[in-house]
Amino acid sequence: MQKEDIYLIDMWRLLRREWMWFLAVFVAVLLATFAYMRSAKPQWQADAWIRIGQVGTAPSGQDPKIEPLQRVLERLQLIPFQNQVLQGIGLTLNAPEAKLYRKSLKVEPLPYAGPLVKLSVRAHSPQQARQLAEATVAALQAIHQEMAAPQLRLAHQRLDEAQRDLQSVMADREHLQQTVAQNKDNFAGMLLMNKNDELSDLQQTRDDLLNRLGDAYTYDTALMWPVYVPDHTAFPNPVLIWGMGVVGGLFLGMVAAVGRNALRRRTLQPAGWVGAG
């Protein structure tokens, strides 16, 4: 075993000799930790789960989502979009709250749950954290409503056209039914059969459009659940900070004690001892 190797019993003896240095550094680190905990501005985190809206009348084989998941993630992280959110709730772009919002905003894709997007933001109060999360969702919702408007307008036009055609065909069928009943006209009977088929197709088209425009297939981008803000702060974390302070204090106190002991031994060694080896 080398002379420089330190046994646990030797370390205990060293700490007994240099306990004042160990304790002084340990207490200094704890005081620094306490000062940091007192001076750190608390932050609350708000979590929101966003369901991306869709238009159910999208052509077959095309994604009905208003905007693909990856593009939604990119949009939420764009500075112009974030500035739009901040201005919408009356915050200046250079305010500390705005800087914290941009720095803390995190998005997480949940592709197999809707898809959904998990959004997290922080603020210096739970009320503002909730407000920022809700404002972010509202801004995204407004953009998606504008994007979906042309497709929805076209779908409603198709539905209105189908309704008009259906009423027209029903009127023609009623007229043909009267003609067949009165005159026993074979040609009118054939026309009536064609009108019945046409009526069936139009009813199916109308019902399909109504179904596709219903809440099950067509809906806005919105919160899946209410915004969640825990009762405790996200930063600073007292358990984590104090744990790091204690561990750091013990380590630095040990380093200080070992360093002081080495310096003491070097001072007490005879001047010629080193060369004698």
C-alpha positions as CSV (number, residue, x, y, z in Angstrom):
1,M,0.0,0.0,0.0
2,Q,1.4,3.5,-1.0
3,K,2.1,6.0,1.7
4,E,-0.2,8.5,-0.1
5,D,-3.2,6.1,0.3
6,I,-5.7,7.3,2.8
7,Y,-7.6,4.8,5.0
8,L,-11.0,5.6,6.4
9,I,-9.6,5.7,9.9
10,D,-6.9,8.1,8.7
11,M,-9.6,10.3,7.2
12,W,-11.5,10.2,10.5
13,R,-8.4,11.3,12.4
14,L,-7.7,14.0,9.8
15,L,-11.3,15.4,10.2
16,R,-10.9,15.3,14.0
17,R,-7.7,17.5,13.7
18,E,-9.1,19.8,11.0
19,W,-12.8,19.8,12.2
20,M,-12.9,23.6,12.3
21,W,-12.0,24.0,8.6
22,F,-14.5,21.3,7.7
23,L,-17.2,22.8,9.7
24,A,-16.5,26.4,8.5
25,V,-16.7,25.4,4.9
26,F,-19.8,23.2,5.4
27,V,-21.6,26.0,7.2
28,A,-20.5,28.5,4.6
29,V,-22.1,26.3,1.8
30,L,-25.3,25.9,3.8
31,L,-25.5,29.7,4.3
32,A,-25.0,30.2,0.6
33,T,-27.7,27.7,-0.1
34,F,-30.0,29.5,2.3
35,A,-29.2,32.8,0.7
36,Y,-29.9,31.4,-2.7
37,M,-33.2,29.9,-1.6
38,R,-34.3,33.3,-0.2
39,S,-33.2,35.3,-3.2
40,A,-34.4,33.0,-6.0
41,K,-37.7,34.1,-7.5
42,P,-40.2,31.3,-7.4
43,Q,-41.6,29.9,-10.6
44,W,-44.8,27.9,-11.2
45,Q,-45.4,25.6,-14.1
46,A,-48.6,25.1,-16.0
47,D,-49.2,22.0,-18.1
48,A,-51.7,21.9,-21.0
49,W,-52.7,19.1,-23.3
50,I,-53.8,20.3,-26.7
51,R,-56.0,18.3,-29.1
52,I,-55.3,19.2,-32.7
53,G,-58.5,20.1,-34.6
54,Q,-59.6,18.4,-37.8
55,V,-62.1,18.7,-40.6
56,G,-63.8,15.4,-41.3
57,T,-64.7,16.2,-44.9
58,A,-61.0,15.8,-46.0
59,P,-60.6,13.7,-49.2
60,S,-60.0,10.0,-48.7
61,G,-56.3,9.3,-48.0
62,Q,-55.6,12.8,-46.8
63,D,-54.9,13.6,-43.1
64,P,-58.0,15.3,-41.7
65,K,-56.0,17.2,-39.2
66,I,-55.9,20.9,-39.8
67,E,-52.2,21.0,-39.4
68,P,-49.7,18.1,-39.1
69,L,-48.4,17.3,-35.6
70,Q,-44.8,18.2,-36.5
71,R,-45.8,21.6,-37.9
72,V,-47.8,22.3,-34.8
73,L,-44.7,21.6,-32.7
74,E,-42.6,23.9,-34.9
75,R,-45.2,26.7,-34.8
76,L,-45.4,26.7,-31.0
77,Q,-41.7,27.3,-30.8
78,L,-41.5,30.1,-33.3
79,I,-40.6,33.5,-31.8
80,P,-43.2,35.4,-33.8
81,F,-46.0,33.1,-32.6
82,Q,-44.8,33.5,-29.0
83,N,-44.7,37.2,-29.4
84,Q,-48.2,37.1,-30.7
85,V,-49.3,35.3,-27.5
86,L,-47.5,37.7,-25.2
87,Q,-48.9,40.8,-27.0
88,G,-52.4,39.2,-26.8
89,I,-52.3,39.3,-23.0
90,G,-50.7,42.7,-22.8
91,L,-47.1,41.8,-22.0
92,T,-44.2,43.7,-23.5
93,L,-41.8,41.6,-25.4
94,N,-38.7,42.5,-23.3
95,A,-40.4,42.0,-19.9
96,P,-38.9,39.4,-17.5
97,E,-42.2,37.5,-17.7
98,A,-41.9,37.3,-21.5
99,K,-38.3,36.1,-21.3
100,L,-39.2,33.4,-18.8
101,Y,-42.2,32.4,-21.0
102,R,-39.9,31.9,-24.1
103,K,-37.2,30.2,-22.1
104,S,-39.5,27.8,-20.3
105,L,-41.9,26.9,-23.1
106,K,-41.6,23.2,-23.9
107,V,-43.7,21.0,-26.2
108,E,-43.9,17.3,-26.2
109,P,-45.6,15.3,-29.0
110,L,-48.1,12.6,-28.0
111,P,-48.7,11.0,-31.4
112,Y,-50.6,8.0,-30.2
113,A,-53.1,9.9,-28.1
114,G,-55.2,11.9,-30.5
115,P,-52.6,13.1,-31.5
116,L,-52.1,15.5,-28.6
117,V,-49.4,18.1,-27.8
118,K,-48.3,18.6,-24.2
119,L,-47.4,22.2,-23.5
120,S,-45.5,23.4,-20.4
121,V,-44.8,27.1,-19.5
122,R,-43.5,28.8,-16.4
123,A,-44.3,32.1,-14.7
124,H,-43.7,33.9,-11.4
125,S,-47.3,33.2,-10.2
126,P,-49.7,30.3,-10.7
127,Q,-52.3,32.7,-12.1
128,Q,-50.0,34.0,-14.8
129,A,-48.7,30.5,-15.7
130,R,-52.3,29.4,-16.3
131,Q,-53.0,32.6,-18.3
132,L,-50.0,32.0,-20.5
133,A,-50.9,28.4,-21.2
134,E,-54.5,29.2,-22.0
135,A,-53.4,32.2,-24.2
136,T,-51.0,29.9,-26.2
137,V,-53.8,27.4,-26.9
138,A,-56.2,30.2,-27.8
139,A,-53.6,31.7,-30.3
140,L,-53.1,28.3,-31.9
141,Q,-56.9,27.7,-32.1
142,A,-57.4,31.0,-33.9
143,I,-54.8,30.2,-36.5
144,H,-56.2,26.7,-37.1
145,Q,-59.8,28.1,-37.4
146,E,-58.5,30.4,-40.1
147,M,-56.7,27.6,-41.9
148,A,-59.8,25.3,-41.7
149,A,-62.3,28.0,-42.8
150,P,-62.0,27.4,-46.6
151,Q,-62.5,23.7,-46.4
152,L,-65.4,24.0,-44.0
153,R,-67.0,26.6,-46.2
154,L,-66.7,24.3,-49.2
155,A,-68.2,21.4,-47.2
156,H,-71.2,23.5,-46.1
157,Q,-71.7,24.6,-49.7
158,R,-71.7,20.9,-50.8
159,L,-74.2,20.2,-48.0
160,D,-76.5,23.1,-49.1
161,E,-76.3,21.9,-52.7
162,A,-77.1,18.3,-51.7
163,Q,-80.1,19.6,-49.7
164,R,-81.4,21.6,-52.6
165,D,-80.9,18.7,-55.0
166,L,-82.7,16.4,-52.6
167,Q,-85.7,18.7,-52.3
168,S,-85.8,19.1,-56.1
169,V,-85.7,15.3,-56.6
170,M,-88.3,14.7,-54.0
171,A,-90.6,17.2,-55.8
172,D,-90.0,15.5,-59.1
173,R,-90.6,12.0,-57.6
174,E,-93.9,13.2,-56.1
175,H,-95.0,14.5,-59.4
176,L,-94.1,11.2,-61.2
177,Q,-95.9,9.2,-58.5
178,Q,-99.1,11.2,-59.3
179,T,-98.6,10.6,-63.0
180,V,-98.1,6.9,-62.6
181,A,-101.1,6.6,-60.3
182,Q,-103.4,8.5,-62.7
183,N,-102.2,7.4,-66.1
184,K,-100.5,4.0,-65.6
185,D,-97.7,5.4,-67.8
186,N,-94.8,2.9,-68.2
187,F,-92.3,5.6,-69.2
188,A,-93.2,7.6,-66.1
189,G,-92.8,4.5,-64.0
190,M,-89.2,4.0,-65.3
191,L,-88.5,7.7,-64.6
192,L,-89.9,7.2,-61.1
193,M,-87.5,4.3,-60.5
194,N,-84.6,6.4,-61.6
195,K,-85.7,9.2,-59.3
196,N,-85.9,6.8,-56.4
197,D,-82.3,5.7,-57.0
198,E,-81.2,9.3,-57.4
199,L,-83.0,10.2,-54.2
200,S,-81.3,7.4,-52.3
201,D,-77.8,8.5,-53.5
202,L,-78.5,12.1,-52.5
203,Q,-79.8,11.1,-49.1
204,Q,-76.6,9.1,-48.6
205,T,-74.4,12.0,-49.7
206,R,-76.3,14.4,-47.3
207,D,-76.1,12.0,-44.4
208,D,-72.4,11.4,-45.0
209,L,-71.7,15.1,-45.1
210,L,-73.8,15.7,-41.9
211,N,-71.9,12.9,-40.2
212,R,-68.5,14.2,-41.3
213,L,-69.4,17.7,-40.1
214,G,-70.5,16.4,-36.7
215,D,-68.6,16.7,-33.5
216,A,-67.1,13.2,-33.9
217,Y,-65.2,14.1,-37.1
218,T,-64.9,17.9,-37.2
219,Y,-63.8,19.9,-34.2
220,D,-61.6,22.9,-33.3
221,T,-58.1,22.8,-31.8
222,A,-58.7,23.0,-28.1
223,L,-57.6,22.0,-24.6
224,M,-58.2,18.3,-24.0
225,W,-58.4,18.9,-20.2
226,P,-58.2,22.1,-18.1
227,V,-54.8,23.6,-17.6
228,Y,-53.0,22.0,-14.6
229,V,-50.9,24.1,-12.2
230,P,-49.6,22.3,-9.1
231,D,-49.8,23.9,-5.7
232,H,-46.0,23.8,-5.2
233,T,-43.4,25.8,-7.2
234,A,-41.5,24.2,-10.0
235,F,-38.4,26.2,-9.1
236,P,-36.6,26.4,-6.7
237,N,-37.1,22.8,-5.6
238,P,-36.4,22.9,-1.8
239,V,-35.6,19.2,-1.5
240,L,-33.3,19.2,-4.5
241,I,-31.5,22.5,-3.6
242,W,-30.9,21.6,0.0
243,G,-29.8,18.1,-0.9
244,M,-27.3,19.5,-3.3
245,G,-26.2,22.1,-0.7
246,V,-25.6,19.4,2.0
247,V,-23.7,17.1,-0.4
248,G,-21.7,20.0,-1.8
249,G,-20.9,21.3,1.7
250,L,-19.7,17.8,2.9
251,F,-17.5,17.5,-0.2
252,L,-16.0,20.9,0.0
253,G,-15.6,20.7,3.7
254,M,-13.7,17.4,3.2
255,V,-11.5,19.1,0.5
256,A,-10.8,22.0,2.8
257,A,-9.8,19.7,5.7
258,V,-7.5,17.6,3.5
259,G,-5.9,20.7,2.0
260,R,-5.4,22.3,5.4
261,N,-3.9,19.0,6.7
262,A,-1.5,18.7,3.7
263,L,-0.4,22.3,4.2
264,R,0.2,21.7,7.9
265,R,2.3,18.6,7.3
266,R,4.4,20.4,4.7
267,T,5.0,23.2,7.1
268,L,6.1,20.9,9.9
269,Q,8.4,18.7,7.7
270,P,12.2,19.4,8.1
271,A,13.6,21.4,5.3
272,G,15.9,18.6,4.1
273,W,13.5,15.7,4.4
274,V,12.2,15.9,0.8
275,G,15.7,15.6,-0.7
276,A,16.6,12.7,1.6
277,G,14.4,10.4,-0.3
